[in-house]
Structure formats: structure tokens, C-alpha cells
Amino acid sequence: MNNDYLVKSTAFDGKVRAYALVATDMVNEAVRRQGTWPTASAALGRTMMASSMMGMMLKGEEKLTVKVEGGGPIGAIVTDSNAKGETRGYVSKPQTHFDLNENGKLDVARAVGTTGSLSVVKDLGMREPFTGSVPIVSGELGEDFTYYFANSEQTPSSVGVGVLVNPDNTVQAAGGFILQLMPGADDAVIDEIEKRLSTIPPISKLVELGMPPEEILYSLLGEESVTIHEKTPVVFKCTCSKDRIANAIISLGQAEITAMIEEDGEAETVCHFCNEKYHFTGAELQELKEQAV
């Protein structure tokens, strides 16, 4: 049962564009498939939710890939999202966990690291994809996506993403928001948003209290100023399939496939994103080899 969804809205007469989502089930599914430990779960969940909201800024068949490489023990975090609310993600080192930081929170910055970059590649159906990359500024990820929007897309934004992990490693609550100032946003609007952001509880707390995305936006921007435009379910969805893996094997070429057959007599491959296993018998490999002419 998936209760997750994302809301697109505007506020203050179109001067602000705002997105909010609750994605507890989506993040739980990623955590279950990846076998992540709590700090890694929080880092993966935060990245997936930011990616999911950015995916909803796209149209049609457009999609994007986010890669966070902060130089920390978790390694790379990679997520894919599209305009249909589908996201998948993985971390290089899922069994990463540390003691809580001095604020009593999961130490995501320590896991992610603060010496690398956050990059976004958007496939907009053009010949060349759009790529934007910024240095990691905090490793907490919300601030890093905020910095990305300001510097790579020249859109002043505020990004909040939070994941609450249970003692049994499942996810209790996961949610996020992106607020973006449009041209014409005046100081009064900015002051009002800054005042609300400084007093609001952490986003994961709001989700834990049962707040849906609409109410998260009301508490961030004031109910009277928000206009909701659309709601979209968000899910963990992987695009892997045996056919896709087969095509990848064909692309290795005949010599490589012959080596597989001679050395192991079969092949098994595991999808990074969803951990599904795909098995190919010797006969199947022989067939793929013939297609690899």
C-alpha cells in the first residue's frame, strides 16, 4: 500500500513555486532493497526525495540523474527520477552508520563527506543532456541542493529533506519540500518565508505527526497564500529488466561472452538500484553471443 504523494503549488500570487512530498513508503522500499543502515538510509532517502521533487519539475518523458560524491565513507549516492513520480536510488556503501551528531541527529554529513560534488544530469530529449555540478557545501544534503539551485540553475530556493529511522532500521517518516522564489518575489515575501522557516519543526517531525504535503506547505507559507495545482503519487520504481541486461551483455561483444561461457558456463548479474538478480544459462549466453555479431 503506497500512501506517498507529492504536491505542486504556487504561493503569494505566483511569486513562489513550492513542492512538498511525503515519501515514507518510497524510502522504505529503497532501504529494504539496499539493506542500508540508519545513517546511509537517511542520506539515500534525502537524496531520493530531492531528486523526486526535481523530477516533477520536468515534463513528459524527461528524466534526471543525481549523483552525490562527497568523499565520505558512504561513497557515491545515485538516484534517477522522472516526471511521473518514479524514483530509484542506491548508495555505494549501504552498511554505513555512525553515532548521532552533537544535535542528536543522524550524522549524514559525516557519511556523505564535504569534499566532493553534487551533480545533476537532465535528459530533456535534446541531443546533449543538461549537466550542472556544484561543490558539496555541508554534506547534510538539504543545504547542498539549495546551493545547487542557486548556483547551477540561478533559482533562489530552500530545500528541506528529512528521514526518521526506527530502531529496527525501517523508516518511520520521510518527507521534504522545495520553495523557489520567482522573479518579482519582494522582500516582504522573503521575510515572511524566512520567519516561518526559522520556527517550523524539522520536516521529518511534521511527517511523523501525520501531516500530508498540503499541510506542510500551509505551515511553510500560510494556508491563505497557497494555491495547490496538482498531486502525484511517488514510488520507488526500477527500470531494470532481463531484456535490458541481455542487451548490455550483447554490447560486451563475442569475445567477452565466450569468456563468460568458458569460465563459468552461466552468468548472474545484480541490479545496483533494486538488487534484483538476473540469471543467464549457458544456452542463453550462447544465444546472446550469436546476436553480438
C-alpha positions in Angstrom: 0.0 0.0 0.0 1.6 3.2 -1.1 0.4 6.4 0.6 3.1 8.7 -0.7 2.4 11.6 -2.9 3.8 15.0 -4.0 2.0 18.3 -4.3 2.9 21.2 -6.7 1.8 24.6 -5.7 2.4 28.3 -6.0 2.1 30.9 -3.3 1.9 34.7 -2.8 0.3 35.3 -6.2 2.8 33.2 -8.1 5.8 34.8 -6.5 6.8 31.5 -5.0 6.8 28.0 -6.5 6.5 25.2 -3.9 6.7 21.4 -3.8 6.2 19.1 -0.9 6.1 15.4 -0.6 5.6 12.6 1.9 7.7 9.6 0.8 7.9 7.2 3.7 6.9 4.1 1.7 9.2 5.1 -1.2 12.3 5.5 1.0 11.4 2.3 3.0 11.3 0.3 -0.2 14.8 1.6 -1.2 16.1 0.9 2.3 14.7 -2.7 2.2 16.2 -3.4 -1.2 19.6 -1.9 -0.4 19.8 -3.2 3.2 21.0 0.2 4.4 22.0 1.0 7.9 20.4 4.1 9.5 22.9 6.9 8.6 23.0 5.5 5.0 19.2 5.3 5.0 18.9 8.9 5.9 21.4 10.0 3.2 19.8 7.9 0.5 16.3 8.9 1.5 17.1 12.7 1.5 18.7 12.4 -2.0 15.9 10.4 -3.4 13.3 12.9 -2.2 15.1 15.9 -3.5 15.6 14.0 -6.8 11.9 13.1 -6.9 10.8 16.7 -6.4 13.2 17.8 -9.1 11.8 15.1 -11.4 8.4 16.7 -11.0 9.8 20.0 -12.5 10.3 18.0 -15.7 7.7 17.2 -18.4 6.7 14.1 -20.4 9.4 11.6 -20.9 12.2 13.8 -19.4 14.3 12.3 -16.7 17.2 13.2 -14.5 20.1 11.5 -12.5 21.5 13.0 -9.3 25.0 11.9 -8.2 26.4 12.9 -4.8 30.1 12.2 -4.3 31.2 13.9 -1.1 34.3 11.9 -0.5 32.8 10.3 2.7 32.7 6.6 3.8 29.3 6.1 2.2 30.8 6.5 -1.3 28.5 7.7 -4.1 24.7 8.2 -3.8 23.0 7.8 -7.2 19.3 8.5 -7.9 17.1 8.5 -11.0 13.8 10.4 -11.2 11.3 11.3 -13.9 8.2 13.5 -14.3 5.8 10.6 -13.4 6.8 10.4 -9.7 9.1 7.3 -10.2 12.4 7.3 -8.4 15.2 4.8 -7.7 18.5 5.1 -5.9 21.4 3.3 -4.3 24.5 4.1 -2.2 27.9 2.5 -2.8 28.4 1.5 0.9 24.9 0.8 2.3 26.3 -0.5 5.6 27.4 2.9 6.8 26.3 4.1 10.3 27.7 6.5 13.0 26.8 7.6 16.4 24.4 10.6 16.5 25.9 14.0 15.9 26.0 16.8 18.6 22.5 17.8 17.8 21.2 14.2 18.4 20.6 13.6 14.7 21.9 11.0 12.3 25.3 12.2 11.2 24.6 12.3 7.4 27.3 14.9 6.8 30.0 12.6 8.2 28.7 9.7 6.0 28.4 11.8 2.8 31.6 13.9 3.3 32.2 17.5 2.4 35.0 17.5 -0.2 33.2 16.4 -3.4 30.4 17.4 -5.6 26.7 17.2 -6.3 25.8 16.8 -10.0 22.5 16.7 -11.9 22.2 15.3 -15.4 18.9 16.1 -17.1 17.8 14.1 -20.2 15.4 16.6 -21.8 15.2 14.8 -25.1 17.8 17.1 -26.7 20.9 15.8 -28.4 23.0 16.8 -25.4 21.8 16.3 -21.8 21.9 19.3 -19.4 24.6 18.8 -16.7 25.0 21.0 -13.6 27.5 20.4 -10.8 28.4 22.2 -7.6 30.7 21.5 -4.7 29.3 19.9 -1.6 28.8 22.7 1.0 27.6 20.8 4.1 27.0 17.1 3.4 23.6 17.4 5.1 22.1 17.4 1.5 19.2 19.9 2.0 21.7 22.7 2.0 23.6 21.1 -0.8 20.5 21.0 -3.1 19.7 24.6 -2.0 23.2 25.6 -3.1 22.8 23.7 -6.4 19.6 25.6 -7.3 21.1 29.0 -6.5 24.4 28.4 -8.4 23.6 25.9 -11.2 20.0 27.0 -12.1 20.1 30.6 -10.7 16.9 30.0 -8.8 17.0 31.1 -5.1 15.5 28.1 -3.3 15.1 26.5 0.1 15.3 22.7 0.2 14.3 20.7 3.2 14.5 16.9 3.3 14.3 14.6 6.4 14.2 10.9 7.2 13.4 9.4 10.6 14.7 5.9 11.1 13.3 3.4 13.6 15.5 1.3 15.9 14.8 -1.7 13.6 16.2 0.2 10.6 12.8 0.7 9.0 11.8 4.3 8.1 9.3 6.0 10.4 8.8 9.1 8.4 10.3 10.7 5.3 9.3 14.0 3.6 10.6 17.1 2.0 9.9 20.5 0.4 11.4 22.8 -2.2 10.5 26.5 -2.1 11.6 28.6 -5.1 11.4 32.4 -5.5 10.1 33.5 -8.9 11.1 36.9 -10.4 9.0 39.5 -8.7 9.3 38.0 -5.2 9.7 41.0 -3.0 11.4 41.5 0.4 8.1 41.2 2.3 7.5 37.7 0.8 11.1 36.6 1.5 10.9 37.9 5.1 7.7 36.0 5.7 9.1 32.7 4.4 12.4 33.2 6.4 10.4 33.8 9.6 8.3 30.7 9.1 11.3 28.5 8.1 13.1 29.6 11.3 10.2 28.5 13.6 9.0 25.3 11.9 9.9 21.8 13.4 12.1 19.5 11.3 10.3 18.2 8.2 10.6 14.5 9.3 8.8 15.6 12.6 5.9 17.0 10.6 5.6 13.8 8.6 5.8 11.8 11.8 2.9 13.8 13.2 0.9 12.7 10.2 1.0 16.0 8.2 0.2 15.5 4.5 2.2 17.5 1.9 -0.6 20.2 1.6 -0.4 20.9 5.3 3.4 21.0 5.2 3.1 23.8 2.5 0.5 25.6 4.6 2.8 25.6 7.6 5.7 26.8 5.5 3.8 29.5 3.5 0.5 30.2 5.3 -2.7 28.4 4.1 -4.3 31.6 2.8 -1.4 32.3 0.3 -1.0 28.7 -1.1 -2.7 27.5 -4.3 -2.4 23.7 -4.9 -2.1 22.8 -8.6 -1.6 19.0 -8.7 -1.0 15.9 -6.7 1.1 13.0 -8.0 1.8 9.6 -6.3 5.6 9.0 -5.8 7.0 5.5 -5.8 10.3 3.6 -5.8 10.4 2.1 -9.3 13.4 0.5 -11.1 13.6 0.3 -14.9 15.8 -2.8 -15.0 14.6 -6.0 -16.8 16.2 -9.2 -18.1 15.9 -7.8 -21.7 17.9 -4.7 -20.7 20.6 -6.8 -19.0 20.7 -9.1 -22.1 21.3 -6.0 -24.3 24.1 -4.9 -22.0 25.7 -8.4 -22.3 25.3 -8.3 -26.1 27.1 -5.0 -26.1 30.1 -6.6 -24.4 30.9 -8.4 -27.7 31.5 -12.0 -28.7 34.9 -12.4 -27.1 33.7 -11.3 -23.7 30.6 -13.5 -23.8 32.7 -16.5 -24.9 35.0 -16.0 -21.9 31.9 -16.0 -19.6 30.7 -19.3 -21.1 34.1 -20.9 -20.9 34.9 -19.7 -17.3 31.5 -20.0 -15.6 29.1 -21.7 -18.0 26.5 -19.2 -16.9 26.2 -15.6 -15.7 24.4 -13.8 -12.9 24.1 -10.1 -12.6 22.5 -7.9 -9.8 20.9 -4.5 -10.4 22.6 -1.8 -8.4 19.4 0.0 -7.8 16.9 -2.7 -6.7 19.1 -5.7 -6.0 17.1 -7.9 -8.4 19.2 -10.9 -9.6 19.1 -11.9 -13.3 20.5 -15.3 -14.2 21.5 -16.4 -17.7 22.2 -20.1 -18.5 24.9 -21.2 -20.8 22.4 -21.7 -23.6 21.0 -18.2 -23.1 24.6 -16.8 -23.2 25.2 -18.7 -26.4 22.1 -17.1 -27.9 23.3 -13.6 -26.9 26.7 -14.3 -28.3 25.2 -15.1 -31.7 23.3 -11.7 -31.5 26.6 -9.9 -30.7 27.9 -10.2 -34.3 
